[in-house]
Amino acid sequence: MASHWVGTWAATPAPADGVALASPTIRMFPRISIGGDTIRLRLSNAAGTADLVIASTHVARRAPGPAIDPTTDRVVTFNGSVTAKIPAGAFVVSDPVSLAVAPLDDLAISLYIPNDLPASFGVTGRYSRQFAYLSPPGDFTGHEVMHASRVVDDWYFLCGIDVMAGEEVGGIVALGDSLTDGNISSYDMFCRWPDQLARRLVARGGRMFGVMNQGLGGNRILHDIRGDCGVKRFDRDVLAQPGVTHAIVVLGINDIRNRRGLAEEAVTAEELIAGLGQMARRARDRGIRIFGGTLTPFENETFLRGAYTPEGEAKRNAVNDWIRTSGAFHAVIDFDEGLRDPDHWPRMLPIYDNGDHLHPSDLGYNRMGDLIDLSLFD
C-alpha cells in the first residue's frame, strides 16, 4: 500500500529572544497527534546567525519528569551521521527512525548542543506551555533520567515530527497567533484548540489526520514581530508541511492591536482582507482546503492596556463579515460567535475568558476545538 510522510506535530520556528545556552542537553516532550511505525524529526536554525551543530539526538517515549522509557530509546541520524550541522536560517530532516508510536503519545526528544550559544547567536525557540529540561554542560541524550539544571518552557530547535502513514491519511495545519499557540493556558494540560481538535479526530475514528500547530504568539498577517508575518511564513509553515491537505487560518487580531504602536504598522480592514485572501488563493492553488477562523472578541483587554479601541472593533467586525460572506475560504469556523457574550458581542463570555479579555481560558481553548465541524474533513 502506498504511504507518505505526514506531520503529526509541529512548532513554528521563531527567535527565542535573549536566550543563551551553555552546551546543554535539551529534553522536550511533544504530544503527537497520529501514530505509526516510522517517524522522523525536523530541526530548525531559522533564527540563527551562524551554523548550528547538534552533536547527538535521541527520541523515545516519555516517562515521568525528565525521564524516558529506555526500551524505546532511539538514536536519530541525519544522512547517516549522528551529528547535524544546520546553516543559519535553514532546517534539516532526520533519517527515518523505526519506533512504534500511538495517537496522542508523549515523546521525549533530546538534543545535545556541544557549543556555547550566546544570546547574540539567535537561538530558535517558541514558548511551549509545557515544561522541558536543560542539563548542565554535557551529552545526556541517552540517559534514562536526564540530569536537569533548569526547567524551561520553549521548543528549542525542534520544529516538526512526521510519521509514515497510508496515502489516505491527511494533515491539518493550524496557522495563527497566541490564541492558536495556547498562550496563558495551563502548563502540560494540552488545552490548545489544535490539541482538542486532535483528540476529537482520534476519538471519532475513520480517516485520520495529523494536526500541526503553527501558532506563534504576537503573529500578524502583514508585519513581522517575533518571527515572520503570516503572508511571509505561509509557504514554509503551511504549504511545505508534510502531507498537508487542510489548513485553518486565524490571524489578524494582532494587526488590529498594533502592539508596537508604530504608525507605519497601522492597517486597514481592507489590507487585512487582502492578506487573508492571498493565503486562501495560495492554498487553493496547491489543492489544500482552507478554512477561515473568525477573530475573537477582545473588548477592554488588559494584556496590553489601551490596545482595544472602537476603531479596532470596527476593523474586526469588517474582517469577520468578509470571512463569513466572501466565499474565499472553503468553509468558515466561527470562533467569534462561539466565544462571544451573546448579550454583548464585543466581549468574550466570562467562562471562556482567562481574565485578560483577550486570551481564552482552558475551557475557552477547548471550546474553540469543539467548534470545528469534523465533517469538514470527510
HUSUL-V44529 format. One record per backbone hydrogen bond with DSSP energy under -1.0 kcal/mol. CO is the residue of the C=O (numbers start at 0). NH is the residue of the N-H. E is the energy in kcal/mol with one decimal. If there is no record, write none. Layout:
CO;NH;E + CO;NH;E
This chain:
1;166;-1.5 + 3;164;-2.9 + 5;162;-2.6 + 7;32;-1.5 + 8;160;-2.2 + 13;124;-3.0 + 14;16;-1.2 + 15;18;-1.9 + 20;116;-3.4 + 22;137;-2.2 + 23;112;-2.7 + 24;134;-2.0 + 25;110;-2.6 + 26;132;-2.3 + 27;108;-2.8 + 29;106;-2.7 + 35;100;-3.1 + 36;98;-1.4 + 37;163;-2.4 + 38;96;-3.1 + 39;161;-2.4 + 40;93;-2.9 + 41;158;-2.6 + 41;159;-1.4 + 42;91;-2.6 + 44;47;-1.2 + 44;88;-2.7 + 51;85;-3.2 + 53;83;-2.8 + 55;111;-2.6 + 56;75;-2.9 + 57;109;-2.6 + 58;73;-2.5 + 59;107;-3.2 + 60;68;-2.6 + 63;66;-1.5 + 65;145;-1.4 + 66;62;-2.2 + 68;71;-2.1 + 69;72;-1.0 + 73;58;-2.2 + 76;94;-3.0 + 77;80;-1.8 + 80;77;-3.1 + 83;53;-2.9 + 85;51;-2.7 + 86;89;-2.2 + 89;44;-3.1 + 91;42;-2.2 + 96;38;-2.5 + 96;98;-1.0 + 100;35;-1.9 + 101;104;-1.8 + 104;31;-2.2 + 105;61;-2.6 + 107;59;-1.7 + 108;27;-2.7 + 109;57;-2.3 + 110;25;-3.1 + 111;54;-1.9 + 116;20;-2.5 + 117;120;-2.2 + 120;48;-2.2 + 122;15;-2.9 + 123;156;-1.9 + 125;154;-2.8 + 128;187;-2.1 + 131;151;-2.3 + 132;26;-2.6 + 133;148;-3.1 + 133;149;-1.9 + 139;142;-1.7 + 143;67;-1.9 + 149;133;-2.5 + 151;131;-2.7 + 152;127;-2.2 + 156;43;-3.3 + 158;10;-1.5 + 159;41;-2.6 + 160;7;-2.7 + 160;8;-1.4 + 161;39;-1.8 + 162;5;-2.3 + 164;3;-2.7 + 165;168;-2.0 + 169;209;-2.6 + 170;244;-3.1 + 170;245;-2.4 + 171;211;-3.0 + 172;247;-2.7 + 173;213;-2.7 + 174;249;-2.7 + 175;215;-1.3 + 176;179;-1.2 + 176;180;-2.2 + 177;181;-1.3 + 177;182;-2.5 + 181;184;-2.0 + 185;188;-1.4 + 191;195;-1.8 + 192;196;-2.4 + 193;197;-2.3 + 194;198;-2.3 + 195;199;-2.4 + 196;200;-2.3 + 197;201;-2.2 + 198;202;-2.5 + 199;203;-2.1 + 200;204;-1.5 + 207;169;-2.1 + 209;171;-3.4 + 211;173;-2.8 + 213;175;-1.1 + 215;218;-2.3 + 219;229;-3.4 + 220;230;-2.0 + 226;224;-1.6 + 228;232;-2.5 + 229;233;-1.1 + 232;236;-3.2 + 233;237;-1.8 + 233;238;-1.7 + 234;239;-2.0 + 237;240;-1.6 + 240;243;-1.7 + 241;6;-2.4 + 244;288;-2.3 + 245;172;-2.2 + 246;290;-3.0 + 247;174;-2.9 + 248;292;-3.0 + 251;255;-1.9 + 252;256;-2.0 + 253;257;-1.7 + 257;260;-2.0 + 261;264;-1.7 + 262;265;-1.4 + 267;271;-1.9 + 268;272;-2.5 + 269;273;-2.1 + 270;274;-2.0 + 271;275;-2.5 + 272;276;-2.5 + 273;277;-1.9 + 274;278;-1.7 + 275;279;-2.4 + 276;280;-2.3 + 277;281;-2.5 + 278;282;-2.3 + 279;283;-2.3 + 280;284;-2.3 + 282;287;-2.5 + 283;286;-1.7 + 288;246;-2.3 + 289;329;-2.5 + 290;248;-2.4 + 291;332;-2.7 + 297;300;-1.5 + 303;306;-2.1 + 308;312;-2.3 + 309;313;-2.0 + 310;314;-1.8 + 311;315;-2.5 + 312;316;-2.5 + 313;317;-2.1 + 314;318;-2.7 + 315;319;-2.7 + 316;320;-2.4 + 317;321;-1.9 + 318;322;-2.6 + 319;323;-2.4 + 320;324;-1.8 + 321;325;-2.7 + 330;291;-2.1 + 332;293;-1.9 + 332;334;-1.9 + 333;337;-1.8 + 334;338;-1.5 + 335;339;-2.1 + 338;348;-2.9 + 340;343;-1.6 + 343;346;-2.1 + 345;298;-1.9 + 346;340;-3.0 + 348;351;-2.3 + 349;352;-1.3 + 351;360;-1.6 + 355;301;-2.3 + 358;353;-2.2 + 360;364;-2.9 + 361;365;-2.2 + 362;366;-2.2 + 363;367;-2.0 + 364;368;-1.8 + 365;369;-1.8 + 366;370;-1.4 + 372;375;-2.0 + 373;376;-1.8 + 374;377;-1.5
